[in-house]
Amino acid sequence: MRTKLIARHLVAAFTIAALALPSGAAVYGNGTRTANFDVTLKIVADCSIAANSLDFGQAQGLLTTAVKVTSNINVTCSNSTPYNVGLSAGTGAGSTGTTRYMSGTGGNTQTVQYNLYQSAGGTQWGASQGTDTMSGTGNGASQVLTVHGEIPPQATPAPDAYKSTITATVFF
């Protein structure tokens, strides 16, 4: 009777052990071997740029004193990537290099002269790399560059909505 009891316990133990193994799993005891594999990624120099509008105001009267405002450009470049940010002359009639104008609308051919600077009263901001662009080095996060805009005193043109579109370019 004791032998039958031991046999039942052994059968129960083997059954429990067999149920504990995943279905179809086999247990091997002849040794192990390993293999390594690489997980890779190549990061290349890359940048993105976003710019906010620069608004000199919607209720400006006479242009007898300088009007100064700022705006931001956000540049994100991969870590350690050198870059330059340039600003085009804009779309205003007569704009070239760092000489910029906003044009009137419709049949109004008058313009408003304005300047864009890299710092308040500093270097004018243009698009010639190494001459009038702003340089930096990427760190993988967004870097904020401030655009300083100024309308110098000038003869006030006819009332109208004046506009120019600037293209901001990141060279890397």
Residue pairs with C-beta under 8 A, 6 or more apart in sequence:
21 27
43 78
44 78
45 77
45 78
45 81
45 172
46 77
46 78
46 81
46 172
47 75
47 76
47 77
47 78
47 81
47 83
47 138
47 170
47 172
48 75
48 76
48 77
48 170
49 73
49 74
49 75
49 76
49 85
49 168
49 169
49 170
50 73
50 74
51 71
51 72
51 73
51 74
51 147
51 166
51 168
52 71
52 72
52 73
53 71
54 69
54 70
54 71
54 116
54 147
54 149
54 166
55 69
55 71
56 67
56 69
56 114
56 149
56 151
57 67
57 69
60 67
61 156
62 156
63 112
63 151
63 153
63 154
63 155
63 156
64 153
64 156
65 153
66 150
66 151
66 152
66 153
67 150
67 151
68 120
68 148
68 149
68 150
69 149
70 146
70 147
70 148
70 149
71 146
71 147
71 149
72 144
72 145
72 146
72 147
73 85
73 144
73 145
73 146
73 147
73 168
74 142
74 143
74 144
74 145
75 83
75 85
75 136
75 138
75 142
75 143
75 145
75 170
76 138
76 140
76 141
76 142
76 143
77 83
77 136
77 137
77 138
77 139
77 140
77 143
77 170
77 172
78 138
78 140
79 138
79 139
79 140
80 137
80 138
80 139
81 137
81 138
81 172
82 135
82 136
82 137
82 138
82 172
83 135
83 136
83 137
83 138
83 170
83 171
83 172
84 129
84 130
84 133
84 134
84 135
84 136
84 170
84 171
84 172
85 133
85 134
85 135
85 136
85 145
85 168
85 169
85 170
85 171
86 125
86 126
86 127
86 128
86 129
86 132
86 133
86 168
86 169
86 171
87 116
87 125
87 126
87 127
87 147
87 166
87 167
87 168
87 169
88 127
88 166
88 167
88 168
88 169
89 95
89 96
89 97
89 98
89 99
89 100
89 126
89 127
90 100
90 101
90 102
90 164
90 165
90 166
91 103
91 163
91 164
91 165
92 100
92 101
92 102
92 103
92 111
92 162
92 163
92 164
93 101
93 103
93 109
93 111
94 101
94 111
95 101
95 164
97 126
97 128
98 115
98 116
98 124
98 125
98 126
98 132
99 113
100 113
100 114
100 115
100 116
100 164
100 166
101 111
101 112
101 113
101 114
101 164
102 111
102 112
102 114
102 162
102 163
102 164
103 109
103 110
103 111
103 162
103 163
103 164
104 110
104 111
104 157
104 158
104 160
104 161
104 162
105 160
105 161
105 162
105 163
106 160
108 157
108 158
108 160
110 157
110 158
110 160
111 157
111 162
112 151
112 154
112 157
112 162
113 151
113 152
113 154
114 149
114 150
114 151
114 152
114 164
115 124
115 149
115 150
115 151
115 152
116 124
116 125
116 147
116 148
116 149
116 166
117 123
117 124
117 125
117 147
117 148
117 149
117 150
118 124
118 125
118 134
118 148
119 146
119 148
120 148
121 148
122 148
123 132
124 132
125 132
125 133
125 134
125 147
126 132
126 133
127 133
127 169
129 171
133 171
134 145
136 143
136 145
138 172
